[in-house]
Amino acid sequence: MACIPNQDHLSAVLTLLFKTTMMKKNIHKIFLFVAVITGMSSCNDFLEVTPKTNELEANAYLTEVDAMEALTAVYDALAVQNWNFVPAQSDVFSDDLYTGGEPGGGMGQWQDQERSIITPENGAAADLWNRCYSGIYRANFYNYKEGGIQWNDENKRKRMKAEVLVMKAYFYWDLVRHYGWVPIVEEYIPDPEKYKSIAQSSPQEVYELIAANLLAAIPDLPTTVSATEKGRITKDVARVLIARVYLFREGFAKPVLGVTGDWTDGVTVINKEFVRDMIDEIITSERYVLEANFADVFDWANENNDESIFEWQYSEKKGHGDWGNLWGADGNFTVVFFGPRSPQGDPSIVAGWSFGTVSWSLYDEFEAGDPRRDVTIYNANEKLTSYQKGFQNTGYFNYKYMPRADYIGTSGSSEFNWRINYKDMRLAEVYLIGAELYLDTDNAKATEYLNKVRVRAMGEDAKKEEITLDDIYHERRVELAAEGHRKWDLLRRGLDYAKQEIDASWNVPLAESQVDFQGRQFDVNTWGMLPIPGSEIRLMNPGTLKQYVPAFQ
């Protein structure tokens, strides 16, 4: 473990009360949450932390070094990997990846989502919920303690508080898009019992909080960071997050959850023009440049490259090997999910668990001659002499994050120590966001932005003269495949559209085991969301609930 200023304090139970819509039959239920805070640990290359397990809380938050350790713990909660890592889970929900896994089927929490039968007892809901509120707790505790730090640099203090604001916004963003109605906890509360009386807030309130945090953070964030600080949040990270949230709020939260009006912090209105200006500023600044070769973006030796805006940093430094403590790992655990089982014939790859098999739908989405297909998808039937075919085998695997022999960890359990970053934000996505924002008012500019991405991949002959929304969605799918975006793109285009595309991906060609792909159509009544963990519901205090009835269309 990396930074444990007060083990007793950090193991306090964080109990939160709220209500969300039931995931079946459109019935409204009430749920409760308890997140047990684990010890702080570092998941970032930019900081190596010495354990301080014997420090008392009174002595642990005094210096700027202490503050950095506490900040790193918040980053750790953002990037922590467990059995339900958000990007991987999001792609499995969509029409891009299937659950896959061992022969006969595993990872029941993913399969339940594919079948639209996920319940409050499903581990997917609990792991994500706990991760988000653990991060919010750490962020609030940082703010509670930072006033006692002996700061030598006021700009450093402001910057670190701004980083915490952005991460809190990110945690609330994950909560509101997965659960809708969630408690807002904006300050450290020392008495765990008091959390039980915090009622859930509406999606409208959560979106307003996200806006307030991001807008407040931007002035104090740096425009760029040095090579030794790669992975830390900049102004552009906050801007891209604002753009993502804006598009999802407009496309999903308004028609499905009943969010109304402008998106604002009470002072600034975040409308299409506001977001367009931010996107244009990122593009015209030339702080980032598209890699000339698409494959170079995902070269594990080329991380934090010129196209990268924000990468979650992973390394093998800790050499983690404790299966009972996934929070203690610094490596990219999900890499092992994506490899074929017992591969023979290609020494460049390492065996994995065959989860997240790539759908035929995604494979067929790529145009003839698009080199992005072979960078994104590994065709095991062509490149291997043999491999063990698991559940929902298609022969296609996620090549962007598949385990490679050159980058396996050298200490601890190899599963936990893959040294590849998750590429959260990159310039190609910014161009495609810009294309969507300009589509209705300036098609020429929208086309220019989309062509930047197409031409990088396929050359000048791939240029389009005019584009539609379908063109943008196609380009987003093939450019950003297996990076955690597709689920949210489907949902923000409408529940009926999401059902159409997801259901079509289950019309599979002749497969060795057709039964693996049956009975998995999308139920629009789930809204593509998660229920609150049942274990938390049962701990709720009575008499603290409000009844929210969202508009459902």
Secondary structure, DSSP 8 states (H G I E B T S, - for coil): --B-S-HHHHT-EEEEEEEEE-SSTT-EEEEEEEEE---B----TT------TT--HHHHS-SHHHHHHHHHHHHHHHH---TT-HHHHHHHHTTSB--B-STT---HHHHHHHTT---TT-HHHHHHHHHHHHHHHHHHHHHHHHTTS--S-HHHHHHHHHHHHHHHHHHHHHHHHHTSSEE---S--S-GGGGGG--EE-HHHHHHHHHHHHHHHGGGS-SS--GGGTTS--HHHHHHHHHHHHHHIIIIIHHHH---S-EESSSSEE-HHHHHHHHHHHHHHTSS---SSHHHHT-TTSTT-TTEEEEE---STT----TT-GGG--S-GGGGGGS-EEEES-TTB-----BS-B-HHHHHHS-TT-THHHHHEEEHHHH-SEEE--TT--SEEETTS--BGGG--SSS-GGG-----EEEEEHHHHHHHHHHHHTTT-HHHHHHHHHHHHHHHH-GGG--SS--HHHHHHHHHHHHTTTT-HHHHHHHT-HHHHHHHHHHTTS--S-TTGGGGSS----GGGTT-----HHHHTT--TT----------
